[in-house]
C-alpha cells in the first residue's frame, strides 16, 4: 500500500466518524445520551446534534 493510499484510508476513516452532542435547549449544558432531563436546570428539552 502506498503512502497516498494510507493517507486516503485514514482520512476517510476520520471523516466518516459521526460526532453526537446532547445539549439542553434551555441552558446549553452538555448532557449524556441517557439524560431525560438536564442535570443543571431540570429542563426536559434535550436536543441531539450530529456532525
BALOKOL-838756 format. One line per 3 residues: number of its first residue (from 1); their letters; for each residue z, x, y of N, C-alpha, C, CB. Coordinates in steps of 0.2 Angstrom, whole numbers. Glycine has a CB too. Layout:
<rs>
NUM	a	Z X Y Z X Y Z X Y Z X Y  ...
</rs>
This chain:
<rs>
1	xxx	0 4 -6 0 0 0 0 5 6 6 -5 0  -4 3 11 -5 7 17 1 5 22 -12 6 20  2 10 27 7 8 31 5 2 36 8 14 36
4	xxx	-1 1 37 -3 -6 41 -1 -12 36 -10 -5 43  -2 -11 30 -1 -17 25 7 -18 25 -3 -16 18  11 -13 25 18 -13 25 20 -16 31 21 -6 24
7	xxx	18 -14 37 20 -17 44 18 -24 44 16 -13 49  12 -26 42 9 -33 42 14 -37 38 2 -34 40  16 -35 32 20 -39 27 27 -40 30 21 -35 21
10	xxx	30 -35 33 36 -35 37 36 -40 43 39 -28 39  31 -39 47 31 -44 52 30 -51 50 25 -42 57  26 -52 45 25 -59 43 32 -62 40 20 -59 37
13	xxx	36 -58 37 42 -60 34 47 -61 40 45 -54 30  47 -57 45 52 -58 51 50 -64 55 52 -52 55  44 -65 56 41 -71 60 42 -78 56 34 -70 62
16	xxx	42 -78 50 42 -84 46 49 -86 45 38 -83 39  54 -83 47 61 -85 46 63 -90 51 65 -79 46  65 -96 49 67 -101 54 74 -99 56 67 -108 51
19	xxx	75 -100 63 82 -100 65 84 -107 67 82 -95 72  90 -109 65 93 -115 66 99 -115 70 94 -119 60  100 -118 76 106 -118 80 108 -126 81 104 -115 87
22	xxx	114 -127 80 118 -133 81 122 -133 87 122 -135 75  121 -137 92 124 -137 98 126 -144 101 119 -134 104  132 -144 104 135 -150 106 131 -152 113 142 -150 108
25	xxx	128 -159 113 124 -161 119 129 -162 125 121 -167 117  135 -163 124 140 -164 129 142 -158 133 146 -168 127  144 -153 129 147 -147 132 143 -140 131 154 -146 130
28	xxx	139 -140 126 135 -134 124 138 -130 119 133 -131 131  143 -131 116 147 -127 111 142 -127 105 154 -130 110  142 -121 103 138 -120 96 142 -122 91 136 -112 95
31	xxx	139 -126 86 143 -129 81 140 -127 74 142 -137 81  143 -129 69 140 -127 62 136 -133 59 146 -125 57  133 -132 54 129 -137 51 133 -143 48 124 -135 45
34	xxx	139 -142 47 144 -147 44 148 -150 49 148 -143 39  148 -148 55 152 -152 60 149 -159 62 152 -147 67  153 -164 61 151 -170 63 153 -172 70 155 -176 59
37	xxx	158 -168 73 160 -169 80 161 -162 83 166 -173 81  160 -161 89 161 -155 92 168 -152 92 158 -155 100  169 -146 90 176 -144 89 179 -143 96 176 -138 85
40	xxx	175 -142 101 178 -141 108 180 -147 112 173 -136 112  175 -152 112 176 -158 116 177 -164 112 171 -158 121  175 -164 105 176 -170 101 170 -175 102 182 -174 103
43	xxx	164 -173 105 159 -177 106 155 -178 99 154 -175 111  152 -183 98 149 -184 91 141 -182 91 150 -191 89  139 -181 97 132 -179 98 130 -172 97 129 -181 105
46	xxx	128 -170 91 127 -163 89 119 -163 88 130 -160 83  116 -158 92 109 -158 92 107 -152 87 105 -157 99  101 -152 84 99 -146 80 92 -144 83 97 -149 72
49	xxx	92 -137 84 86 -134 87 83 -129 81 88 -130 93  77 -130 80 74 -125 75 69 -121 79 70 -129 69  69 -114 78 65 -109 81 61 -106 76 69 -104 86
</rs>
